[in-house]
Amino acid sequence: MPRCKADILAHPLYDQLLSAHLQCLRIATPVDQLPRIDAQLAQSQYVVAKYSVLGNGNQPLDDKDLDQFMTHYVLLLSSFKEQLQQHVRVHAMEAVMACWELEQSLQSLTGIAPGEGTDTMGFGPLVPTENERSLMERVRQELKHELKQNYKEKIVDIRDEILRKRRAGKLPGDTTSLLKAWWQSHSKWPYPTEEDKARLVQETGLQLKQINNWFINQRKRNWHSNASSSTVKSKRKR
């Protein structure tokens, strides 16, 4: 996982991904909370430095799956930002106008005027009242829930597609060479121990399941190769 994060931070699209995230956050974040985002952004350089150290000594992965994931994620966030802006623009304004209409109805029924500081355009006091804050917070929470549900499925679909292709695809060449080197040096008994597997996981960056699958498939290939060779030799003797 640290190696994966290091690869993401070193990817050319990382800055665009971070910028896209921030643009989405700023749209639905109250103005008084924006400094918190800026403070977290200021801390991001330490995170980058941390994972850069973990990535030292390793060549950047030529990973088409990672390229595809980063590209799709940036595009998804861009679309997300546009819909977020539209949602806030329409629904937040509807909420404020509904509140104003309620105030006007109350005034017509009771003769009680809205609080001082209300403008003549019907957008309420320049400083939001407690009720308006509560209303806007409820709208914001409903917005977050709706968008989370809509985009969670899309992000999961992208992740599953990347993982499916990764499982179906071949392992990187440098990784395969390490596994083949171990195989050749243990050809008489090509069954790695748990300690061997743990070491190979660390050296290759693969998951344990990938290591196990590779050895299973390699043994099958070796058996088929040996069986074919035996058949050819038998035919020649005849």
KOLLUM-217156 format. One record per residue (C-alpha): residue number from 1; residue in three letters; x, z, y. Coordinates in pm, 1 decimal, always signed. Layout:
<sites>
+-----+------+----------+----------+----------+
!  nr ! rest !       xx !       zz !       yy !
+-----+------+----------+----------+----------+
! NUM !  ALA !        X !        Z !        Y !
...
+-----+------+----------+----------+----------+
</sites>
This chain:
<sites>
+-----+------+----------+----------+----------+
!  nr ! rest !       xx !       zz !       yy !
+-----+------+----------+----------+----------+
!   1 !  MET !     +0.0 !     +0.0 !     +0.0 !
!   2 !  PRO !   +277.9 !    +78.3 !   +256.9 !
!   3 !  ARG !   +437.2 !   -258.8 !   +179.0 !
!   4 !  CYS !   +101.4 !   -428.8 !   +230.2 !
!   5 !  LYS !    +54.1 !   -257.7 !   +567.4 !
!   6 !  ALA !   +407.5 !   -353.7 !   +666.5 !
!   7 !  ASP !   +330.8 !   -718.9 !   +583.9 !
!   8 !  ILE !    +12.0 !   -706.5 !   +792.3 !
!   9 !  LEU !   +193.7 !   -552.4 !  +1091.0 !
!  10 !  ALA !   +466.8 !   -816.8 !  +1063.2 !
!  11 !  HIS !   +217.7 !  -1103.2 !  +1037.9 !
!  12 !  PRO !   +203.4 !  -1346.2 !  +1334.3 !
!  13 !  LEU !   -172.5 !  -1288.6 !  +1371.7 !
!  14 !  TYR !   -146.1 !   -907.9 !  +1390.3 !
!  15 !  ASP !   -154.6 !   -896.7 !  +1772.8 !
!  16 !  GLN !   -463.6 !  -1117.9 !  +1775.5 !
!  17 !  LEU !   -627.8 !   -896.2 !  +1513.3 !
!  18 !  LEU !   -555.7 !   -582.4 !  +1715.8 !
!  19 !  SER !   -682.9 !   -746.4 !  +2035.4 !
!  20 !  ALA !  -1003.4 !   -859.4 !  +1861.3 !
!  21 !  HIS !  -1065.4 !   -503.4 !  +1737.3 !
!  22 !  LEU !  -1014.5 !   -360.1 !  +2085.3 !
!  23 !  GLN !  -1250.2 !   -611.1 !  +2246.3 !
!  24 !  CYS !  -1524.2 !   -508.9 !  +2002.1 !
!  25 !  LEU !  -1461.4 !   -138.7 !  +2058.9 !
!  26 !  ARG !  -1468.4 !   -165.6 !  +2437.6 !
!  27 !  ILE !  -1810.1 !   -334.3 !  +2440.2 !
!  28 !  ALA !  -1998.4 !    -51.0 !  +2267.9 !
!  29 !  THR !  -1787.0 !   +239.3 !  +2396.0 !
!  30 !  PRO !  -1911.2 !   +451.0 !  +2689.2 !
!  31 !  VAL !  -1699.6 !   +413.5 !  +3002.7 !
!  32 !  ASP !  -1589.2 !   +776.5 !  +2994.3 !
!  33 !  GLN !  -1458.2 !   +727.0 !  +2638.9 !
!  34 !  LEU !  -1245.2 !   +419.9 !  +2714.2 !
!  35 !  PRO !   -933.0 !   +630.4 !  +2796.1 !
!  36 !  ARG !   -936.7 !   +751.8 !  +2434.1 !
!  37 !  ILE !   -903.5 !   +393.9 !  +2312.8 !
!  38 !  ASP !   -613.0 !   +336.6 !  +2552.3 !
!  39 !  ALA !   -446.3 !   +655.2 !  +2428.1 !
!  40 !  GLN !   -481.2 !   +546.2 !  +2065.2 !
!  41 !  LEU !   -344.2 !   +204.9 !  +2154.4 !
!  42 !  ALA !    -40.6 !   +368.8 !  +2312.6 !
!  43 !  GLN !    +23.3 !   +547.0 !  +1981.4 !
!  44 !  SER !     +7.9 !   +222.1 !  +1783.2 !
!  45 !  GLN !   +372.2 !   +143.3 !  +1856.6 !
!  46 !  TYR !   +475.6 !   +442.9 !  +1647.5 !
!  47 !  VAL !   +264.0 !   +316.6 !  +1357.3 !
!  48 !  VAL !   +423.4 !    -26.1 !  +1385.5 !
!  49 !  ALA !   +769.9 !   +130.6 !  +1392.0 !
!  50 !  LYS !   +690.6 !   +342.5 !  +1085.4 !
!  51 !  TYR !   +583.8 !    +51.9 !   +868.8 !
!  52 !  SER !   +856.4 !   -173.3 !  +1004.9 !
!  53 !  VAL !  +1108.2 !    +73.2 !   +862.8 !
!  54 !  LEU !   +931.8 !    +56.2 !   +524.3 !
!  55 !  GLY !   +955.1 !   -321.6 !   +537.2 !
!  56 !  ASN !  +1328.9 !   -331.5 !   +617.1 !
!  57 !  GLY !  +1537.4 !   -500.9 !   +353.6 !
!  58 !  ASN !  +1242.8 !   -697.2 !   +220.9 !
!  59 !  GLN !  +1185.7 !  -1061.5 !   +297.1 !
!  60 !  PRO !   +843.8 !  -1131.8 !   +454.2 !
!  61 !  LEU !   +601.7 !  -1248.7 !   +190.3 !
!  62 !  ASP !   +500.6 !  -1613.2 !   +196.3 !
!  63 !  ASP !   +148.8 !  -1508.6 !   +108.6 !
!  64 !  LYS !   -118.6 !  -1771.0 !   +165.0 !
!  65 !  ASP !   -384.8 !  -1516.9 !    +68.3 !
!  66 !  LEU !   -268.4 !  -1286.1 !   +348.2 !
!  67 !  ASP !   -267.5 !  -1578.4 !   +593.4 !
!  68 !  GLN !   -621.8 !  -1665.4 !   +490.7 !
!  69 !  PHE !   -738.2 !  -1304.2 !   +514.8 !
!  70 !  MET !   -587.8 !  -1255.7 !   +863.0 !
!  71 !  THR !   -735.1 !  -1582.5 !   +989.3 !
!  72 !  HIS !  -1082.7 !  -1507.1 !   +853.1 !
!  73 !  TYR !  -1073.8 !  -1150.8 !   +984.1 !
!  74 !  VAL !   -980.6 !  -1258.8 !  +1338.0 !
!  75 !  LEU !  -1257.0 !  -1522.4 !  +1336.8 !
!  76 !  LEU !  -1505.1 !  -1269.3 !  +1199.8 !
!  77 !  LEU !  -1422.7 !  -1019.4 !  +1474.1 !
!  78 !  SER !  -1456.6 !  -1288.9 !  +1740.0 !
!  79 !  SER !  -1804.9 !  -1371.3 !  +1612.3 !
!  80 !  PHE !  -1879.3 !   -999.7 !  +1587.2 !
!  81 !  LYS !  -1780.4 !   -951.1 !  +1952.5 !
!  82 !  GLU !  -2013.0 !  -1228.6 !  +2070.2 !
!  83 !  GLN !  -2310.4 !  -1086.7 !  +1882.0 !
!  84 !  LEU !  -2221.4 !   -736.8 !  +1997.4 !
!  85 !  GLN !  -2222.1 !   -850.9 !  +2359.5 !
!  86 !  GLN !  -2554.9 !  -1024.0 !  +2312.7 !
!  87 !  HIS !  -2703.6 !   -722.1 !  +2139.0 !
!  88 !  VAL !  -2590.3 !   -481.1 !  +2409.6 !
!  89 !  ARG !  -2691.9 !   -717.2 !  +2688.8 !
!  90 !  VAL !  -3044.7 !   -767.6 !  +2555.0 !
!  91 !  HIS !  -3136.4 !   -441.9 !  +2385.7 !
!  92 !  ALA !  -2969.3 !   -203.9 !  +2626.9 !
!  93 !  MET !  -3142.0 !   -374.1 !  +2919.2 !
!  94 !  GLU !  -3473.3 !   -361.0 !  +2732.4 !
!  95 !  ALA !  -3423.4 !    +11.7 !  +2678.6 !
!  96 !  VAL !  -3351.4 !    +73.8 !  +3047.9 !
!  97 !  MET !  -3649.5 !   -136.9 !  +3155.1 !
!  98 !  ALA !  -3875.7 !    +43.8 !  +2906.8 !
!  99 !  CYS !  -3762.6 !   +375.9 !  +3054.1 !
! 100 !  TRP !  -3838.2 !   +249.9 !  +3404.3 !
! 101 !  GLU !  -4184.5 !   +132.9 !  +3296.9 !
! 102 !  LEU !  -4255.1 !   +477.1 !  +3153.7 !
! 103 !  GLU !  -4152.2 !   +634.1 !  +3484.4 !
! 104 !  GLN !  -4383.8 !   +399.3 !  +3671.4 !
! 105 !  SER !  -4672.8 !   +478.1 !  +3434.6 !
! 106 !  LEU !  -4611.4 !   +849.1 !  +3480.5 !
! 107 !  GLN !  -4614.0 !   +807.3 !  +3857.5 !
! 108 !  SER !  -4940.4 !   +613.5 !  +3853.2 !
! 109 !  LEU !  -5107.6 !   +871.2 !  +3629.0 !
! 110 !  THR !  -4980.3 !  +1191.2 !  +3788.5 !
! 111 !  GLY !  -4853.6 !  +1093.3 !  +4132.8 !
! 112 !  ILE !  -4510.4 !  +1236.3 !  +4042.8 !
! 113 !  ALA !  -4237.1 !  +1006.6 !  +4173.0 !
! 114 !  PRO !  -3910.8 !   +940.9 !  +3981.0 !
! 115 !  GLY !  -3609.5 !  +1150.1 !  +4076.7 !
! 116 !  GLU !  -3426.6 !  +1096.1 !  +4400.3 !
! 117 !  GLY !  -3160.6 !   +828.6 !  +4401.5 !
! 118 !  THR !  -3374.9 !   +572.8 !  +4222.6 !
! 119 !  ASP !  -3321.2 !   +223.0 !  +4356.6 !
! 120 !  THR !  -3599.6 !    -20.0 !  +4440.2 !
! 121 !  MET !  -3509.0 !   -265.6 !  +4165.3 !
! 122 !  GLY !  -3623.1 !    -36.0 !  +3888.2 !
! 123 !  PHE !  -3288.7 !    +28.6 !  +3720.6 !
! 124 !  GLY !  -3299.8 !   +404.3 !  +3765.7 !
! 125 !  PRO !  -3053.4 !   +637.6 !  +3941.4 !
! 126 !  LEU !  -2697.5 !   +521.5 !  +3992.8 !
! 127 !  VAL !  -2593.2 !   +815.4 !  +3776.6 !
! 128 !  PRO !  -2788.1 !   +803.1 !  +3445.7 !
! 129 !  THR !  -3020.4 !  +1093.7 !  +3378.4 !
! 130 !  GLU !  -2992.3 !  +1303.1 !  +3063.2 !
! 131 !  ASN !  -3289.4 !  +1118.6 !  +2909.8 !
! 132 !  GLU !  -3128.4 !   +783.0 !  +2981.3 !
! 133 !  ARG !  -2801.4 !   +899.9 !  +2829.5 !
! 134 !  SER !  -2988.0 !  +1011.5 !  +2518.9 !
! 135 !  LEU !  -3176.2 !   +682.9 !  +2503.6 !
! 136 !  MET !  -2861.7 !   +473.2 !  +2544.5 !
! 137 !  GLU !  -2680.5 !   +679.0 !  +2281.3 !
! 138 !  ARG !  -2964.2 !   +619.5 !  +2037.1 !
! 139 !  VAL !  -2953.6 !   +247.1 !  +2112.4 !
! 140 !  ARG !  -2575.9 !   +252.1 !  +2060.4 !
! 141 !  GLN !  -2606.2 !   +430.0 !  +1725.0 !
! 142 !  GLU !  -2875.4 !   +189.5 !  +1606.1 !
! 143 !  LEU !  -2656.3 !    -98.1 !  +1717.6 !
! 144 !  LYS !  -2355.2 !    +33.5 !  +1526.9 !
! 145 !  HIS !  -2562.8 !    +87.5 !  +1213.1 !
! 146 !  GLU !  -2720.1 !   -258.6 !  +1223.8 !
! 147 !  LEU !  -2393.4 !   -440.0 !  +1289.5 !
! 148 !  LYS !  -2212.1 !   -234.4 !  +1028.3 !
! 149 !  GLN !  -2467.4 !   -334.7 !   +767.1 !
! 150 !  ASN !  -2454.0 !   -699.7 !   +868.6 !
! 151 !  TYR !  -2077.3 !   -733.1 !   +871.6 !
! 152 !  LYS !  -1991.2 !   -494.3 !   +592.3 !
! 153 !  GLU !  -2122.0 !   -744.7 !   +340.7 !
! 154 !  LYS !  -1927.6 !  -1029.2 !   +501.0 !
! 155 !  ILE !  -1601.5 !   -834.0 !   +505.2 !
! 156 !  VAL !  -1655.2 !   -729.4 !   +143.1 !
! 157 !  ASP !  -1720.4 !  -1093.3 !    +49.7 !
! 158 !  ILE !  -1394.8 !  -1202.4 !   +214.7 !
! 159 !  ARG !  -1202.4 !   -922.2 !    +43.9 !
! 160 !  ASP !  -1352.7 !  -1002.2 !   -296.1 !
! 161 !  GLU !  -1274.6 !  -1371.6 !   -252.8 !
! 162 !  ILE !   -912.0 !  -1293.9 !   -166.0 !
! 163 !  LEU !   -880.3 !  -1057.5 !   -462.5 !
! 164 !  ARG !  -1043.0 !  -1310.3 !   -695.4 !
! 165 !  LYS !   -798.6 !  -1579.6 !   -592.6 !
! 166 !  ARG !   -510.2 !  -1335.1 !   -618.1 !
! 167 !  ARG !   -607.9 !  -1241.9 !   -972.7 !
! 168 !  ALA !   -657.3 !  -1604.2 !  -1069.8 !
! 169 !  GLY !   -339.6 !  -1727.7 !   -899.7 !
! 170 !  LYS !    +20.0 !  -1706.0 !  -1009.0 !
! 171 !  LEU !   +245.6 !  -1421.8 !   -907.2 !
! 172 !  PRO !   +509.3 !  -1488.5 !   -638.3 !
! 173 !  GLY !   +827.8 !  -1649.6 !   -769.8 !
! 174 !  ASP !  +1062.4 !  -1364.1 !   -673.9 !
! 175 !  THR !   +832.1 !  -1116.7 !   -847.7 !
! 176 !  THR !   +816.3 !  -1328.0 !  -1163.9 !
! 177 !  SER !  +1194.0 !  -1357.0 !  -1173.2 !
! 178 !  LEU !  +1228.2 !   -976.0 !  -1183.3 !
! 179 !  LEU !   +981.6 !   -951.7 !  -1469.6 !
! 180 !  LYS !  +1149.5 !  -1236.5 !  -1658.6 !
! 181 !  ALA !  +1489.5 !  -1070.1 !  -1612.9 !
! 182 !  TRP !  +1355.5 !   -752.2 !  -1772.6 !
! 183 !  TRP !  +1198.4 !   -958.0 !  -2053.1 !
! 184 !  GLN !  +1521.7 !  -1139.9 !  -2133.0 !
! 185 !  SER !  +1723.6 !   -818.9 !  -2144.5 !
! 186 !  HIS !  +1466.9 !   -661.5 !  -2379.8 !
! 187 !  SER !  +1371.3 !   -968.8 !  -2581.8 !
! 188 !  LYS !  +1405.6 !   -786.4 !  -2914.4 !
! 189 !  TRP !  +1142.0 !   -532.3 !  -2812.5 !
! 190 !  PRO !   +956.8 !   -652.8 !  -2500.7 !
! 191 !  TYR !   +737.1 !   -348.6 !  -2462.2 !
! 192 !  PRO !   +821.5 !   -157.8 !  -2141.2 !
! 193 !  THR !   +777.4 !   +217.2 !  -2137.8 !
! 194 !  GLU !   +573.4 !   +391.4 !  -1872.3 !
! 195 !  GLU !   +896.9 !   +468.1 !  -1687.5 !
! 196 !  ASP !   +996.1 !   +101.7 !  -1706.8 !
! 197 !  LYS !   +657.5 !     +0.0 !  -1570.5 !
! 198 !  ALA !   +679.1 !   +251.3 !  -1286.5 !
! 199 !  ARG !  +1019.9 !   +112.9 !  -1191.1 !
! 200 !  LEU !   +892.4 !   -246.1 !  -1204.8 !
! 201 !  VAL !   +593.8 !   -151.4 !   -987.8 !
! 202 !  GLN !   +834.1 !    -13.5 !   -727.3 !
! 203 !  GLU !  +1070.1 !   -312.5 !   -744.8 !
! 204 !  THR !   +804.3 !   -585.3 !   -739.2 !
! 205 !  GLY !   +533.6 !   -426.7 !   -524.5 !
! 206 !  LEU !   +274.5 !   -524.9 !   -786.1 !
! 207 !  GLN !     +4.5 !   -301.0 !   -926.2 !
! 208 !  LEU !    +39.9 !   -146.8 !  -1271.2 !
! 209 !  LYS !   -248.8 !   -359.4 !  -1399.3 !
! 210 !  GLN !    -70.5 !   -676.6 !  -1286.2 !
! 211 !  ILE !   +247.2 !   -566.4 !  -1463.9 !
! 212 !  ASN !    +55.4 !   -498.5 !  -1786.7 !
! 213 !  ASN !   -126.2 !   -831.8 !  -1769.1 !
! 214 !  TRP !   +194.8 !  -1022.7 !  -1712.7 !
! 215 !  PHE !   +360.9 !   -873.6 !  -2021.4 !
! 216 !  ILE !    +51.6 !   -933.2 !  -2234.0 !
! 217 !  ASN !    +40.4 !  -1297.6 !  -2129.0 !
! 218 !  GLN !   +417.8 !  -1336.2 !  -2166.3 !
! 219 !  ARG !   +407.0 !  -1204.2 !  -2522.2 !
! 220 !  LYS !   +122.6 !  -1445.4 !  -2601.7 !
! 221 !  ARG !   +322.1 !  -1735.5 !  -2457.7 !
! 222 !  ASN !   +625.5 !  -1629.6 !  -2657.1 !
! 223 !  TRP !   +424.9 !  -1605.2 !  -2978.7 !
! 224 !  HIS !   +277.1 !  -1951.2 !  -2927.8 !
! 225 !  SER !   +621.5 !  -2090.3 !  -2851.9 !
! 226 !  ASN !   +771.5 !  -1934.7 !  -3164.5 !
! 227 !  ALA !   +479.9 !  -2055.2 !  -3376.4 !
! 228 !  SER !   +522.5 !  -2411.9 !  -3248.0 !
! 229 !  SER !   +896.0 !  -2403.6 !  -3316.4 !
! 230 !  SER !   +838.0 !  -2281.5 !  -3672.4 !
! 231 !  THR !   +586.5 !  -2559.6 !  -3734.0 !
! 232 !  VAL !   +828.1 !  -2826.4 !  -3612.2 !
! 233 !  LYS !  +1109.5 !  -2690.1 !  -3830.3 !
! 234 !  SER !   +881.4 !  -2683.2 !  -4136.1 !
! 235 !  LYS !   +782.9 !  -3047.4 !  -4082.7 !
! 236 !  ARG !  +1146.8 !  -3149.6 !  -4051.2 !
! 237 !  LYS !  +1236.4 !  -2978.2 !  -4382.4 !
! 238 !  ARG !   +963.2 !  -3173.2 !  -4558.8 !
+-----+------+----------+----------+----------+
</sites>
